[in-house]
Amino acid sequence: MAVVEGSPEIGGEKRMVAARSSMVDSFKGCGLSGMKIDKEELRRRILIPRYLRLAMVEAVREKNPVVVAALKEEEEEGVAAPEAPLVVFVNSRSGGRHGPELKVRLQELMSEEQVFDLSSVKPLDFVHYGLACLERLAASGDSCAKITRQKLRIMVAGGDGTVGWVLGSLAELVAQNREPVPPVGIIPLGTGNDLSRSYGWGGSFPFVWRSAMKRSLLRAATGPICRLDSWQIVVSMPKEEKVELPHSLRHLDRADFSQDLDIEDETLEKFSCFGGVFYNYFSIGMDAQIAYGFHHLRNQKPYLAQGPITNKLIYSGYTCTQGWFCTPCIGGPGLRGLKNIMQLSIKRANCSNWEQIPVPSDVRSLVALNLHNYGSGRNPWGHPKPEYLEKRGFVEAHADDGLLEIFGLKQGWHASFVMVDLITAKHIAQAAAIKLEIRGGDWKKAYMQMDGEPWKQPMSKEYSTYVEIRRVPTQSLMINGE
């Protein structure tokens, strides 16, 4: 969940308003105000001194923060740190493939060394080496490096999955006691862009994007800081099963196995686990299967991905081919609801005990939602009336309540009505922690996704697969783009 410091609207309807169309977002995002911003004034605010830029780039390239010693000789006399030093990560594969052109434009406005292409520089490498080199210079008495490190802000040009990837990498700073953690702003290049919508950066890439980039960089330099809850997911599965992980997940060691799992000690050797952090949603079922197929289709035929609107049309068409609309939840094993393969347990707020929650038989997709933007700005949970909340034992959903809203989607027709705000999704629970136990049986695999990054999860008949979700104690920092 998100908390905007000094802004009471973060939990209100203004912030959680249902989706505006991509076209409206594009026109709104471009604005003419970007053309009025003086380029030199913008550079004065965000341009990192040359010797520091070169030091960071060299440290990342060599994967060695110690190389900054050789570059120290290039330190510029009397140079001052910028007001809001800025680094941008660009995912050239996100959304409509605007990345390469956007990268060139950003390098024109800033500098070549402050814009990193995620296809060649991983955000974790930047944390381990780029930021580390600034910290080494600061420790040696370089006041400019110290101020730059303390004031550094980061922009991410990509979709929700890309933003989550960068946020997860920056979280390593907390684990290593290397705070402060730079706040993050967003240039929306994805299809849904729900994180971007939640923090005022818009729902799609602006049409007049060249002039809009000056406005985005200025907002990144001057925008107030918000807070975002994050949720750790750990998947424990039989070792003999192989899984291809998205970049937002990584393999973990045995120490990460939870004591809450019903796995005997002698059986633990037969299990492996992987995990990561999500910021908006986790889902399992048909919606993740469609997302997985769409991602593979887009990667195999990149010429189809010409922009968010085209992506959504292809996505809709692909949904129709997967049987979500025309097949019931009874019948063959491949068409049954999630109840047949899954047990859901939750911990409620301020409660230490797990409680098993029945999964409705007609639910084909289960979603745990953090923010109130899902599927390109929709709010499937809706705004239930107080009497309904009291009857169900729910509380009003706010961005700072430390809870995940769990809901289900049934057939495609039900999901379609939910996505156009005619009805709300099937409310299942609110939870401070979640545990799923999945057993294959006639099912060979399940599909999962988090923040737009899907994967195919193999399942075993003999052993269960477990999914645990818990709130991360430390919040991430976001820049409010409104």
Salt bridges, closest charged atoms under 4 A:
GLU5 OE2 - ARG227 NE 3.13
GLU9 OE1 - LYS14 NZ 3.46
ASP25 OD1 - ARG20 NE 3.84
ASP25 OD2 - ARG197 NH1 3.04
GLU41 OE2 - ARG44 NH2 2.79
GLU41 OE2 - ARG45 NE 3.65
GLU58 OE1 - ARG61 NH1 2.72
GLU74 OE1 - ARG50 NH1 3.34
GLU75 OE1 - LYS72 NZ 2.85
GLU83 OE1 - ARG44 NH2 3.87
GLU83 OE2 - ARG45 NH1 2.86
GLU108 OE1 - ARG105 NH1 3.34
GLU108 OE1 - ARG210 NH2 3.36
GLU113 OE1 - ARG53 NE 3.04
ASP117 OD2 - LYS103 NZ 3.91
ASP125 OD2 - LYS63 NZ 2.74
GLU135 OE2 - ARG149 NE 3.04
GLU135 OE1 - ARG178 NE 2.96
ASP142 OD2 - LYS72 NZ 3.39
ASP229 OD1 - ARG471 NH2 2.98
ASP260 OD2 - LYS347 NZ 3.80
ASP260 OD2 - ARG470 NH2 2.42
GLU269 OE2 - ARG254 NH1 2.42
GLU355 OE1 - ARG348 NE 2.78
ASP362 OD2 - LYS410 NZ 3.69
GLU396 OE1 - HIS398 NE2 3.88
GLU405 OE1 - HIS372 NE2 3.64
ASP442 OD2 - ARG336 NH1 3.84
GLU453 OE1 - HIS247 NE2 3.99
GLU468 OE2 - ARG470 NH2 3.01
GLU482 OE1 - ARG15 NH1 3.48
